[in-house]
Amino acid sequence: MNALTQLLKVLIADDEPMIREGIRYTIAWDELGIEVAGEAEDGEEALELAISQQIDLLLADLNMPIMNGLTLIKNIRKSLPDCRVIIISGYDEFRYVQEALRMQVDDYILKPIQPDNLTEVIKKACKELLQQKEQRKFIETASNQLLQNTQLLQEKFCQNWLQGGIPIEKIKEQLSFWNLPEKNPNVLAVVRSQELESKQPLITETDKELLVFGIKNIVMEILEREKNLVFSDHHGLVFILLWGEASDELYLTMEKSIQTYLDIAITISSVHPAVDEELSLVFESLLRMLHEEVPVSPIVRRAKNFITEHYTDPDLTLELVAQQLQVSPVYLSRTIKQELGTSFVSLMTQKRMEKAIRLLHTTDLQMVEIAEETGYASQHYFSTAFKKYVGVSPNQYRKGLSYQNVGN
């Protein structure tokens, strides 16, 4: 915490005096770069102190009088959106954990409290606060470097084009002016973040605008050598028009870069317009697809991102992912099933099979090499999994045999 110019402020909220004193005197706050700004024995007092002291970190029990912990956190999110929250509670029920995760708390610690465990959780929260400061610095620098006029003109053009408001001659004229192919893009993609789309955002409008600007800047840097246009809408969605091919690796690079520099998780969805297709209709179809998607909790989104990044590791397991996300395997498995309607193994298998099919289509790699590239320990295991997923063996798939022909 030495990088901070002033101490961070923490508030301890618990109706048990012994718990508050234990937290205050067993944690080496000075070493963490934190000062205890106050203590509260109920949620209402905690909210008043938090706002008056402009705290950076809240340690709160769920079961408090007058105003319970969950209500306190909801109010904190409205008044102090940047405040980090760690729940300390005796409740070990799934509904409380689920509600806490929906409010994007940093962690959920059960009583009795282990000082070493709490210290590590606090260190993590402090690190994320520092990253937030670096994030803003990065976004402000990027804002100064980008040519505002060109970006605004391109954004206005893209919005009008996708809304069907420009004659074809004008479209070609504008595309030619920016040295772009005078035809439909090969890819129409959207970059989205659940945090930016929330109807009750946990960030201010100013920070939201800066984050969207930062996302666009990172995407444009990654696509620097490609023919593209990038723009956003007032909902916080970032759209990409790409005259070229987009791979999973390209999208993963975007996701990792945005996570690294801006500390937010994003997902990317895409469609491929036909040459003679009305782009505005494709755009409407993409928006409908987005609206029909079921939003997922932060823990499931992080699990999906981890699988996407590590599915080629043959040692990837539910237990490993749960350990990385600091939740129990049973809880992670149940949450994935409830929100996505599928299992962890199915998610991982889908990723591996998509990669295998792509390699079978585009390379001459041997089956043992494809097995290794897709995270299978042996060619036999890969072939068995592939046939179960697709219906035919990898060799038969490469030869173009249909499932019906194989079965006869």
C-alpha positions as CSV (number, residue, x, y, z in Angstrom):
1,M,0.0,0.0,0.0
2,N,3.0,2.3,-0.1
3,A,1.9,3.7,-3.5
4,L,-1.0,5.4,-1.9
5,T,-0.4,9.1,-0.8
6,Q,-2.9,8.8,2.0
7,L,-4.3,6.0,4.2
8,L,-7.4,4.1,3.1
9,K,-10.4,4.3,5.5
10,V,-12.1,1.2,6.8
11,L,-15.4,1.0,8.8
12,I,-16.2,-2.0,11.0
13,A,-19.9,-2.7,11.3
14,D,-21.1,-5.5,13.7
15,D,-23.6,-5.6,16.6
16,E,-21.2,-7.6,18.7
17,P,-18.6,-5.4,20.6
18,M,-16.2,-8.3,21.0
19,I,-16.2,-9.0,17.2
20,R,-15.5,-5.3,16.4
21,E,-12.7,-5.1,19.0
22,G,-11.2,-8.3,17.7
23,I,-11.1,-7.1,14.2
24,R,-9.7,-3.7,15.2
25,Y,-6.9,-5.0,17.3
26,T,-5.9,-8.2,15.5
27,I,-5.3,-6.7,12.1
28,A,-2.1,-4.7,11.4
29,W,-3.9,-1.8,9.8
30,D,-0.8,0.5,9.6
31,E,1.1,-2.2,7.7
32,L,-1.8,-2.4,5.2
33,G,-1.9,1.4,4.7
34,I,-5.4,1.6,6.3
35,E,-6.9,3.6,9.2
36,V,-10.0,2.5,11.1
37,A,-12.4,5.4,10.5
38,G,-15.0,4.1,12.9
39,E,-17.1,1.3,14.3
40,A,-20.9,0.8,14.2
41,E,-23.2,-1.5,16.0
42,D,-26.2,-1.3,13.6
43,G,-26.7,-0.7,9.9
44,E,-28.1,2.8,10.1
45,E,-25.2,4.1,12.2
46,A,-22.8,2.3,9.8
47,L,-24.4,4.1,6.8
48,E,-24.1,7.5,8.4
49,L,-20.5,7.0,9.3
50,A,-19.6,5.5,5.9
51,I,-20.9,8.6,4.1
52,S,-19.5,11.1,6.5
53,Q,-16.1,9.5,6.6
54,Q,-16.1,8.7,2.8
55,I,-14.7,5.2,3.6
56,D,-12.9,3.0,1.1
57,L,-13.6,-0.4,2.7
58,L,-16.5,-1.7,4.7
59,L,-16.4,-4.8,6.9
60,A,-20.0,-5.6,7.7
61,D,-22.1,-8.3,9.4
62,L,-25.4,-9.4,7.8
63,N,-27.4,-9.7,11.0
64,M,-27.5,-6.2,12.5
65,P,-30.4,-4.3,14.1
66,I,-32.4,-1.4,12.6
67,M,-30.8,-1.9,9.2
68,N,-29.4,-5.3,8.2
69,G,-26.2,-5.9,6.3
70,L,-27.7,-6.5,2.9
71,T,-29.8,-3.3,3.1
72,L,-26.7,-1.4,4.3
73,I,-24.7,-2.6,1.3
74,K,-27.4,-1.6,-1.1
75,N,-27.3,1.9,0.3
76,I,-23.5,2.0,0.3
77,R,-23.6,1.1,-3.4
78,K,-25.8,4.1,-4.1
79,S,-23.8,6.6,-2.0
80,L,-20.2,5.2,-2.3
81,P,-20.1,3.1,-5.5
82,D,-16.3,2.8,-5.3
83,C,-16.3,1.4,-1.7
84,R,-15.1,-2.2,-1.3
85,V,-17.2,-4.5,0.8
86,I,-16.3,-7.6,2.8
87,I,-19.1,-9.5,4.6
88,I,-18.3,-11.1,7.9
89,S,-21.2,-13.3,9.0
90,G,-22.5,-16.3,10.8
91,Y,-24.8,-17.1,7.9
92,D,-23.7,-20.0,5.7
93,E,-26.9,-20.2,3.6
94,F,-26.8,-20.2,-0.2
95,R,-29.5,-17.4,-0.5
96,Y,-27.4,-15.0,1.5
97,V,-24.2,-15.8,-0.4
98,Q,-26.1,-15.5,-3.7
99,E,-27.6,-12.1,-2.7
100,A,-24.2,-10.9,-1.6
101,L,-22.6,-11.9,-4.9
102,R,-25.3,-10.1,-6.8
103,M,-24.2,-6.9,-5.0
104,Q,-20.6,-7.7,-6.0
105,V,-19.1,-7.9,-2.6
106,D,-15.4,-8.6,-2.5
107,D,-15.6,-11.6,-0.2
108,Y,-17.8,-13.5,2.3
109,I,-16.1,-14.6,5.5
110,L,-17.8,-16.8,8.1
111,K,-17.4,-16.5,11.8
112,P,-15.3,-17.3,13.8
113,I,-12.9,-15.1,12.0
114,Q,-9.3,-16.2,11.3
115,P,-7.1,-13.1,11.4
116,D,-4.7,-14.4,8.8
117,N,-7.6,-15.2,6.4
118,L,-9.2,-11.7,6.9
119,T,-5.8,-10.0,6.4
120,E,-5.4,-11.7,3.0
121,V,-8.9,-10.7,1.9
122,I,-8.3,-7.1,3.0
123,K,-4.9,-7.1,1.1
124,K,-6.8,-8.2,-2.0
125,A,-9.4,-5.5,-1.6
126,C,-6.7,-2.9,-1.2
127,K,-4.9,-4.1,-4.3
128,E,-8.1,-3.7,-6.3
129,L,-8.5,-0.2,-5.0
130,L,-5.0,0.6,-6.3
131,Q,-5.9,-1.0,-9.6
132,Q,-8.9,1.2,-9.8
133,K,-6.7,4.3,-9.4
134,E,-4.4,3.0,-12.1
135,Q,-7.4,2.3,-14.3
136,R,-8.6,5.9,-14.1
137,K,-5.1,7.2,-14.8
138,F,-4.9,4.9,-17.9
139,I,-8.3,6.0,-19.2
140,E,-7.5,9.7,-18.8
141,T,-4.2,9.2,-20.7
142,A,-6.0,7.3,-23.4
143,S,-8.7,10.0,-23.6
144,N,-6.0,12.7,-24.3
145,Q,-4.3,10.6,-27.0
146,L,-7.4,9.7,-29.1
147,L,-8.4,12.0,-31.9
148,Q,-11.8,13.1,-30.7
149,N,-13.1,14.6,-33.9
150,T,-12.4,11.5,-36.1
151,Q,-13.9,9.2,-33.5
152,L,-17.1,11.3,-33.2
153,L,-17.6,11.4,-36.9
154,Q,-17.1,7.6,-37.2
155,E,-19.4,6.9,-34.3
156,K,-22.2,9.1,-35.9
157,F,-21.7,7.4,-39.2
158,C,-21.9,3.9,-37.7
159,Q,-25.0,4.7,-35.7
160,N,-26.8,6.1,-38.7
161,W,-25.7,3.2,-40.9
162,L,-26.8,0.5,-38.5
163,Q,-30.1,2.3,-38.0
164,G,-30.7,2.3,-41.7
165,G,-30.5,6.1,-42.1
166,I,-27.9,6.4,-44.9
167,P,-28.3,5.8,-48.7
168,I,-26.0,3.1,-50.1
169,E,-24.1,5.7,-52.1
170,K,-23.3,7.7,-49.0
171,I,-22.2,4.6,-47.2
172,K,-19.7,3.7,-49.9
173,E,-18.5,7.3,-49.9
174,Q,-17.8,7.4,-46.2
175,L,-16.2,3.9,-46.2
176,S,-13.9,5.0,-49.1
177,F,-13.0,8.2,-47.2
178,W,-11.7,6.1,-44.2
179,N,-10.0,3.7,-46.6
180,L,-12.4,0.9,-45.8
181,P,-13.8,-1.7,-48.2
182,E,-17.1,-0.5,-49.8
183,K,-19.1,-3.4,-48.6
184,N,-20.6,-5.0,-45.5
185,P,-18.1,-5.9,-42.8
186,N,-17.3,-9.6,-42.3
187,V,-18.1,-9.4,-38.6
188,L,-20.4,-7.3,-36.4
189,A,-19.5,-7.9,-32.8
190,V,-20.5,-6.3,-29.5
191,V,-18.4,-6.0,-26.3
192,R,-20.5,-5.8,-23.2
193,S,-20.0,-5.6,-19.4
194,Q,-22.7,-6.5,-16.9
195,E,-21.4,-3.7,-14.7
196,L,-21.8,-1.0,-17.4
197,E,-25.3,-2.2,-18.4
198,S,-26.7,-2.4,-14.9
199,K,-29.9,-0.3,-14.4
200,Q,-28.5,0.6,-10.9
201,P,-24.8,1.0,-11.8
202,L,-22.2,0.6,-9.1
203,I,-20.1,3.3,-10.8
204,T,-20.8,7.0,-11.5
205,E,-21.9,8.1,-15.0
206,T,-18.5,9.9,-15.5
207,D,-16.6,6.7,-14.6
208,K,-18.9,4.7,-16.9
209,E,-18.1,7.0,-19.8
210,L,-14.4,6.7,-19.1
211,L,-14.6,2.9,-18.9
212,V,-16.5,2.7,-22.2
213,F,-13.9,5.1,-23.8
214,G,-11.1,2.9,-22.4
215,I,-12.7,-0.3,-23.8
216,K,-12.9,1.3,-27.2
217,N,-9.3,2.4,-27.1
218,I,-8.1,-1.0,-26.1
219,V,-10.2,-2.7,-28.9
220,M,-8.9,-0.2,-31.5
221,E,-5.3,-0.8,-30.4
222,I,-5.7,-4.6,-30.8
223,L,-7.4,-4.2,-34.2
224,E,-4.8,-1.5,-35.3
225,R,-3.7,-3.6,-38.3
226,E,-7.3,-4.6,-39.3
227,K,-9.9,-2.7,-41.3
228,N,-12.4,-1.8,-38.6
229,L,-14.8,0.8,-37.1
230,V,-15.5,0.9,-33.3
231,F,-18.3,2.8,-31.7
232,S,-20.6,2.7,-28.6
233,D,-24.2,3.4,-27.6
234,H,-25.7,5.1,-24.5
235,H,-26.2,1.7,-22.8
236,G,-22.5,1.1,-22.5
237,L,-22.3,-1.4,-25.4
238,V,-19.2,-1.2,-27.6
239,F,-19.7,-2.4,-31.2
240,I,-17.1,-3.6,-33.7
241,L,-17.4,-3.6,-37.5
242,L,-14.5,-5.8,-38.8
243,W,-13.5,-6.3,-42.5
244,G,-11.6,-9.5,-41.7
245,E,-11.8,-12.6,-39.7
246,A,-12.2,-12.7,-35.9
247,S,-10.9,-15.8,-34.0
248,D,-11.5,-16.9,-30.4
249,E,-7.9,-16.0,-29.7
250,L,-8.6,-12.4,-30.9
251,Y,-11.6,-12.1,-28.6
252,L,-9.7,-13.6,-25.7
253,T,-6.9,-11.1,-26.2
254,M,-9.5,-8.3,-25.9
255,E,-11.0,-9.8,-22.8
256,K,-7.7,-10.3,-21.1
257,S,-6.4,-6.8,-22.0
258,I,-9.6,-5.1,-20.8
259,Q,-9.5,-7.1,-17.6
260,T,-5.8,-6.2,-17.0
261,Y,-6.0,-2.5,-17.7
262,L,-9.6,-1.6,-16.7
263,D,-10.3,-4.4,-14.1
264,I,-13.7,-5.3,-15.5
265,A,-14.9,-8.5,-17.1
266,I,-16.5,-8.4,-20.6
267,T,-18.1,-10.8,-23.0
268,I,-18.1,-10.6,-26.8
269,S,-20.9,-11.8,-29.1
270,S,-20.7,-11.6,-32.9
271,V,-22.6,-12.2,-36.1
272,H,-21.5,-12.5,-39.7
273,P,-23.5,-10.4,-42.2
274,A,-23.9,-11.7,-45.7
275,V,-22.5,-9.6,-48.5
276,D,-26.0,-8.5,-49.7
277,E,-27.7,-8.4,-46.3
278,E,-29.1,-5.1,-45.0
279,L,-26.8,-4.3,-42.1
280,S,-29.5,-2.6,-40.1
281,L,-31.5,-5.8,-40.0
282,V,-28.4,-7.7,-38.8
283,F,-27.9,-5.1,-36.1
284,E,-31.5,-5.5,-34.9
285,S,-31.1,-9.3,-34.8
286,L,-27.9,-8.9,-32.7
287,L,-29.7,-6.6,-30.3
288,R,-32.5,-9.1,-29.9
289,M,-30.1,-11.9,-29.2
290,L,-28.5,-9.8,-26.5
291,H,-31.8,-9.0,-24.9
292,E,-32.7,-12.7,-24.8
293,E,-29.5,-13.7,-23.1
294,V,-29.9,-14.5,-19.4
295,P,-27.6,-12.3,-17.3
296,V,-25.2,-14.3,-15.1
297,S,-23.6,-13.5,-11.7
298,P,-20.0,-12.3,-11.4
299,I,-18.9,-15.8,-10.1
300,V,-20.3,-17.6,-13.2
301,R,-18.9,-15.0,-15.6
302,R,-15.4,-15.4,-13.9
303,A,-15.7,-19.2,-14.2
304,K,-16.6,-19.0,-17.9
305,N,-13.6,-16.7,-18.5
306,F,-11.3,-19.0,-16.6
307,I,-12.5,-22.0,-18.7
308,T,-12.0,-20.0,-21.9
309,E,-8.5,-19.2,-20.9
310,H,-7.4,-22.6,-19.6
311,Y,-9.5,-25.2,-21.4
312,T,-6.4,-26.5,-23.2
313,D,-4.9,-27.6,-19.8
314,P,-5.6,-31.3,-19.4
315,D,-5.5,-30.9,-15.6
316,L,-8.4,-28.3,-15.6
317,T,-11.1,-29.4,-13.1
318,L,-14.0,-28.0,-11.3
319,E,-12.0,-28.1,-8.1
320,L,-9.2,-26.1,-9.6
321,V,-11.5,-23.4,-11.0
322,A,-13.4,-23.2,-7.6
323,Q,-10.0,-22.8,-5.8
324,Q,-9.0,-20.0,-8.2
325,L,-12.4,-18.2,-7.5
326,Q,-12.2,-18.9,-3.8
327,V,-15.6,-20.7,-3.6
328,S,-16.5,-24.4,-2.9
329,P,-16.7,-26.8,-5.8
330,V,-20.3,-27.7,-4.8
331,Y,-21.4,-24.1,-4.8
332,L,-19.7,-23.3,-8.1
333,S,-21.2,-26.4,-9.8
334,R,-24.7,-25.6,-8.5
335,T,-24.5,-22.0,-9.5
336,I,-23.4,-22.8,-13.0
337,K,-26.2,-25.3,-13.4
338,Q,-28.8,-22.9,-12.0
339,E,-27.8,-20.0,-14.2
340,L,-26.7,-21.6,-17.4
341,G,-28.7,-24.9,-17.3
342,T,-25.5,-26.9,-18.0
343,S,-22.6,-28.4,-16.1
344,F,-19.0,-27.4,-15.7
345,V,-17.9,-30.4,-17.7
346,S,-20.2,-29.5,-20.5
347,L,-18.9,-25.9,-20.7
348,M,-15.3,-27.2,-20.8
349,T,-16.1,-29.9,-23.4
350,Q,-17.9,-27.4,-25.6
351,K,-14.8,-25.1,-25.7
352,R,-12.5,-28.1,-26.4
353,M,-14.8,-29.4,-29.2
354,E,-15.1,-26.0,-30.8
355,K,-11.3,-25.7,-31.0
356,A,-11.0,-29.3,-32.3
357,I,-13.5,-28.7,-35.1
358,R,-11.7,-25.5,-36.0
359,L,-8.4,-27.4,-36.2
360,L,-9.9,-30.2,-38.2
361,H,-11.2,-27.7,-40.7
362,T,-8.2,-25.5,-41.0
363,T,-5.1,-27.6,-40.3
364,D,-3.4,-30.9,-41.3
365,L,-2.5,-31.7,-37.7
366,Q,-2.4,-35.3,-36.6
367,M,-5.1,-36.5,-34.2
368,V,-2.6,-36.8,-31.4
369,E,-1.5,-33.2,-31.9
370,I,-5.1,-32.0,-32.0
371,A,-5.8,-33.9,-28.8
372,E,-2.8,-32.1,-27.1
373,E,-4.0,-28.7,-28.5
374,T,-7.5,-29.2,-27.1
375,G,-6.5,-30.3,-23.6
376,Y,-6.8,-34.1,-23.8
377,A,-4.2,-36.3,-22.2
378,S,-4.4,-38.9,-24.9
379,Q,-5.6,-39.4,-28.5
380,H,-8.0,-42.2,-27.4
381,Y,-9.6,-40.0,-24.8
382,F,-10.0,-37.1,-27.3
383,S,-11.5,-39.4,-30.0
384,T,-14.0,-40.9,-27.5
385,A,-15.1,-37.4,-26.3
386,F,-15.3,-36.1,-29.9
387,K,-17.5,-38.9,-31.1
388,K,-19.8,-38.6,-28.1
389,Y,-20.1,-34.8,-28.8
390,V,-20.3,-34.7,-32.6
391,G,-21.6,-38.2,-33.5
392,V,-18.6,-39.3,-35.6
393,S,-14.9,-39.8,-34.9
394,P,-12.4,-37.0,-35.7
395,N,-11.1,-38.9,-38.7
396,Q,-14.6,-39.4,-40.1
397,Y,-15.5,-35.8,-39.5
398,R,-12.4,-34.6,-41.4
399,K,-13.3,-36.8,-44.3
400,G,-16.7,-35.1,-44.4
401,L,-18.8,-38.2,-43.5
402,S,-22.2,-37.5,-42.1
403,Y,-23.6,-39.2,-39.0
404,Q,-26.2,-41.0,-41.0
405,N,-23.6,-42.5,-43.4
406,V,-21.5,-43.7,-40.5
407,G,-24.4,-45.3,-38.9
408,N,-25.4,-47.3,-42.0
